[in-house]
Amino acid sequence: MSINSSVTVIGAGLAGTEASWQIAQSGVPVTLVEMRPSVLSRAHHTTDFAELVCSNSFGSSSTDRAAGLLQEELRILKSLVLETADSHSVPAGGALAVNRSTFSDSLTRRISSHPLITVKRYEQLDLPNQAQIAVLATGPLTSNSLANKLSEFTGLSFCHFFDAASPIVLGDSIDYSIAFKASRYDKGDADYINCPMDKEQYLNFREELINAEQADLKEFDQDNANFFEGCLPIEQLARRGEKTMCYGPLKPIGIWDKRWGDLYDRELRRTKRAYAIVQLRKEDLEGRLWNLVGFQTNLKWSEQKRVFHLIPGLRNAEFVRFGVMHRNTFLESPRLLESTLQFTRRSNLFVAGQLCGTEGYAAAVAGGWLAGTNAARLAKGLTPFSLPVSTMIGSLMNFVSQSERASGSKGAFQPMPPNFGLLPKLPVPIKEKRARYGAYRDRALMDLKRAIRGYIPSSVASCT
């Protein structure tokens, strides 16, 4: 089959990395443009590809959960990023978490050494010329110059929300006479470090947290900031109510320190159970680094150190990275995109990743896979395709391209994470939730395997 054109991919995050790999694996030359280190963002710490700037977790790996189903679909599609995540995973209970350093390093080396991928390090200031097939994968931290050009092209201003990252501490600086290792409901290995609080400690911590000094960010008004609900700063969550954190990241239910006594002694559980628990999750396989789960924050670094040292077990914790906040931008995609991730107004320009309004790492990878695969097909003179809406990937791409057109609403589009509510109803309703989600999974995987036959290389389809 003749190849009519090369493809340019702009941005080497999760989506751009995946897109570049799929294009090159299809036999199409690709130029990958990445602005770092020429231009650095507020959130990135390295110049590696696919750097994870917030959590190191891709979410639950169970296939009867939406995140786990999406991961499994990507494995079927031979996603490079998911393959690398599996290879660099660290224990995290039922979640797929990775060593973010070795994960990004491995992807950078794989992409840079591919014979059909040319990496160029500079800031892309404008959209590629009209004749060039291109994938925009610049993510939620798209530079101002390119964002302005994209806004001119679409005729729409960018939407935005504010996101934050959690701090990371050294494992050997944690006080294990107070903290303990356990997983919720004692399921699987004890993959989390838990720091228990009694009521007095919790209330004092909350008081200090909500009164701590915020970092001065000129790009937004603190009182009117639009936060993403799935990633609220911990201090913002604390302001919503006295017990809000106890029902969120500090939930103590199902976590027990065996030093307290018999887990099955009901009276002991009633009197000994912690009022709140802060959890830490591994950043690396050896357990040298741990991140505070759910502790996204915009506190000043000095305040983070002061307030988070109030957490029992972290009094002398050594911080290797403090939390930061950044502005995330995204397109009002339902007014602009097809479910193939092509712009309606320019069929050789694709968008992938969080820029198109999906939320979460695996969803960004999924967009990269679809945009990259379709860009390669276009370069070969083939027709781009969509995945069935019964699959998690297909339903997400349908949402970001069709939801507003179907509803007729305008201006209310917000980023969407994978969830079973996006999938079409089952032909026969199933009341029990676990069985219902299992049925969604079985249908999705069957429909995905059927759909990819004839559309993508036999090396991928053979896995079915």
N, C-alpha and C positions, 0 to 999 in steps of 0.2 A: 504493500500500500504506500503510495507516495505521500510525503509530508510537505504541505504547502507553506508552512510558516513555523517559526520558532515562537516561544511564549515567554513573556516577561512576568515575573512574580515580584510584587513589591511588598516587602516585609518578611522577616524571617522568624516570626513567632511560631506558635503551634500550627496555625492554619497555613502560613506560608511555607513552612518546612514540609508539611504533609503534601501540599499542592505541588511543590517543586519535585518531590520524590515521585509522585504518581505520574506527573508529566514526563519526567525523564525515563521512568520505567516503561512508559508506553513508546519509547523510542523517539521522543520529540525533544530537541534541544531547548534548554530553559536558562534564562538569565535571572538570577535571584539578587534583588537589590535590597540591601539592609543599611540603614542610616548609622547604626552604631559601628565603630566608636566615633565617627565624625560628629554625630549629634547624639547626645545622651538624653534619656528621659528621666523624669523624676523618680520612677519606680524601679527601673532596671539597675542591677548591681554589676553585671558582667557584659561582655560583648558576644557571648555564646548565643546560638540559635535556640529557639523554644525555651527561653528562660521562664521559669515559673515565678511570677512576681508576688503572688499572694500565698495561698496554701500550697502544700506539696501533695495534696490529695485529689484524685480524680473522682472521688465519691465511692459509694458502695459498689462492691464488685459482684454482688448477688444478682443473678439474672432475673429474679422476680422483683427487682427494683429498677426504676427507670434508668438511673445512671449505669447500673450493671448491664442492662440490656443494650444500651448504647455502646458500651465497651465491647460487648460480645459481637455486635454487628460490625464494629470496626475491625475486630480480629478476623472475621469472615472475609472482609474486604482487603485483608493484608495491609492494614495501616502500619506504616513505619513507626509512627509515634507511639501507638499502642504496643507494638512489639518491643520497642525500647523501654516503655514504661514497665512492662512485665519483667524485662531483663534487669531493671534497676529498682525493683520494688523493695520497700522496707515494711516490716510488720506493722499493721495498723488495724487489727481486728478484722472486720469484714469489708474494709475499704482498700482501694488500690492507691497507695501512697508511694512516692518515689524519693530516692536520693536526688534532690534537685540538681546538685552539682555534676554528678557523673551522668545523669540523664541528659542534661543539656550538652555536656561535653561530647558524649557519644553521638548525639544527633548532628552536632556541628561537624564532627569528623566524617560521618557517613555522607552528609550532603556535600561537603567540600571536596570529597574524593571521588564523587560520581563523575564519570567521563562526559556526561551530557549536561552537567550543571556548571554554569559559570557564575561565581559569586562576585558581586561588585559592592564595595562599601562606600556609599555616599547617600546624601539625602535626596530623595526624589521630590522635586519641587512642583511638578506638574503631572497631569495625567499623561500616560503614554500616547503617542500619536494615533490617529484614528485607524490607521491600517494595521496596528500592532495588536495581536491577541494578548491580553494581559489579565492578571488576577491581582486585585487589590486585597492585601491581607495585612494591612497596617495596624489593625487592632484598635483597642479603645484609647491608645495613646498616639493616634495619628498626629503628625506634626502640623503646626498651624498653616504652613504654606500649602501643603497638599490638601488639607481640610478645606481651605478657602477655595481652591480650584475645584474640588469635588462638589462643594456647595454651589459654585457657579454653574457647574455642569448639570446638577440635579434641579436647581432652582429652589432647593429647600435648605433651611439651616439645619445644622446637626442637633440631634437630641443628646442629652448627657445625663449621667448620674455620677455620684462620687463613691469611690471604692477605697478600701484600705487593706493593708497587710498586717499580719501578726508578728510580734517579736519572737526571737529565737534565743535560747539560753544554752550554756554548756551543761551537759548531763552530769559531769562530776562536781558541779557547783550546787546541785540540788541536795537538800537535807533529807536523806532517806529515813531518818528517825521519825520524821513526820509524814513525808510523802510515801506512797506505796504504789506498786505496779499491780494493775488489774484491768480487765475489760468489763464493760457493762454486762450485767447478768452472768458474769463469769463464763462468757462464751469464748471459745478458742483460747489462744495464748494471752498472757497478761501483757498486752502491747502498749498500754497507756500508763503514764505516770499520773497519779492522782493526788491533789493537794486539798485535804478536807478543811472545811471551815465550820465553826460553830456559829450560832446566830449573832453573837456579839461581834465576832471577827468579820462576819459577812456585812453587817450593817455599817461597821466602821470603814470597811473597804469600799462599800458603795458610796458612802458619804465623801470620802477622799477622792474617789473616782469622778464623781459628777462635779466636784468643785476644782478639779485639777486644771491647770492652764493648758489651753489648746495651742497647737502650732499655728503660726500666722501664715495663712495661705491667701494670697491676694486674689486668687482666681475664683474664689467664691465667698458668699456671705454665709457665715456659720449658721445664722438663724433661719435662712431660707434654702439651705443646701438640700438637694434632692439625692437622698441616699438609696442605694439598692437594698431592698428589704432582705435579700438573702445574705448580705454581707455588711450588716450594720456595725459601725464602730461600737466597741463595748461600752464606752461612756454614754453614747446615744441610747443604747439599749437600757442602761441603768436609769436614765432619766424617765423612762416610760412607766416606772412603777417600782415599788420596793422589792417585789418578788419576781419581776420580769426575768432577771438573769437566772433565777433558780428554775425557771421553766424553759430556759434556753441553754446556753453553753455551760452554765454552772449547775445543771440539773444533777442532783445526787442519787436519784432513783437507780437501783440496780448495781450500785458500786459499793463494794464492801472490802474493808481491810481485814484480812484473816487474823491479824493481831488483836482485833477487837473481840474475837471469840467466834462461836459457832454461827455460821451464816444462816442456819435453819432454825435458830432460837428466836422465836417471834418477839419475845419480851426484850431480848438483847437488841434486836434490830430496831425496835421502837425507841429504845433509850440511847443507843450508841450511834445510830445512823447520822451522818454528817448533815448539816443544814444546807450546805452548798459544797460543790467540789469543782475545782479548776483542773482541767485535764491538759496534759502535754502529749504530743505525738512525735514519733521519731522523724528526724530529717535525714538520717543516714542509717545504714544497716548496722553499724557498730554501736549506735546509741550515744554518740558523742554530742550530737546536737538535737535539741527538742524545741518544737514550736508550741506556743500557748494556743490551744484550740479555741476558736471563736473570739480571740482577743485582737481583732482588727481595731486600730486606734489612730486617732489624730492628736494625741497628747504630745506636748513637747518631749523631747528625748529625756531631759532631766526629770520631768514629771513621771514619765513611764518608769524610770528606774526607781523613783521614790515610792510611787503608788504600788507597783507590782511587787516590790520587796515586802509589802504588807501581806502578801499571800503566804500562808503557812507552808513551809518547805522551800520557799524561794527567797528567804531573808537575805541570803548571801549569794543569790544566783548571779552569774556573770553573763551579761547580755552580749551576744556577738552580732545581733542585728536588732534594731528597734523598729517598731511599726511606723508606717508612713501612709499618707493618704494621697490619692491622685484622682484627677478628673477623667472619667471614661466617656468617650464619645461614640455614638452609633447612628446609623442612618435610619430614617423612617422607611424601612425597607418595603413594606407592603405597597407603597406607592411607587416603588422604583424597580423591583426585581421580579424575575420569573422564578419558578421553583427549581430551575436548573442553575440558579444563582447568576444568571446573565442580567445585565441591565436591559430593561424593556426598550430604552432609547438607543442602546448600543450593544448589539449582540455579541461583539467580540471582547467585551469588558465584563469581567466576573468579579464578584465580591465574596470573600470567605472570612469566617471567624467572627469574633465579637463585634466587628464593625457592622455586620449585617443584622445584629440584634439577637444572636443566640447567647446564652449564658452558660459558662462552665468550660473547663478544659476540653473534655471529650466532645462537647458540641462544637467547639472551635476546630478540633481535628476533623470532625465529620464534615464541616463546611469546606475545609481545605481539601479533603478527599474528593468531594463532589465537584468543586470548582476546578480542581486540578485535572480530574478525569475528563470533565467536559471541555476544558480548554484544549487538552490533548486531542480529543475527538474532533474539535473544530479545526485544529491544525492539520488533521488528516483528511479533512473534507467530509467528516461524519456528523450526524445530528446529535447534539447534546440530549441527555435524558434526565428524567426525574426518577427518584425511588418511590415505591408505593407508600401512601400515607399510613398504611398499617404498620410500617416499620418506624422505629424511633427517629432515625435520620430523616426519612421521608416526611414524617409529621412535623418535625422541627422546621425543615426547609419550606414546607407548605405554609406553616404559620407565619414565617418571616416574609413570605411573598404574597400570601393570599388573605390573611386574616382581616385586614382592614377593608379590602375590596368587598369581601363577603358581608361584613357587618355594616359597611357604609360609614363607620365612625372615622374621624380624622383627629390626629394630634394626640391620641391616647396610647400609642404604641410604646411598649416597654420590653426590655430584654426578657427572653423566655428560656428557662432551663429545661432539660428533658423531664417529661412527666407523663404519666399514663392518661391524663386528661386530654392530651392532644390526639390520642388514637381514636379511630372510629369505634363505635360500640360493637360489642360482640353480637353475632346473630342470635345467640341464645344467652340471655342475661345470667350471670353467675353472682350470687349474693355474697359469698364468702370472699373477702378481699384477697387473701393469699392465692386462692385458687383462680380468682379472676385475673390477677396479675400474671399468674403462670400461663393462663390461656392467651393473654395478650402477647407474652413472650414467645410462646410456641407458634402463634400465627405470624408474628413479626419475622422470626428467623426463617420460617418456611417460605414466606412471601419474598424475603430478601434473596434467598438462594435461587428461587425461581426467576426473580427479576434480573439478576446479574448475568444469567446465561445469555450469551450472544451480544452483551454490551461491553464486557470488559475482558481482558486477556484470559486465555484458558488457564494460565498459571494461578490466577485468582479463583476463577470459577471452579477449578478442580477441588478446592477445599470443601465444596459442598458435598 
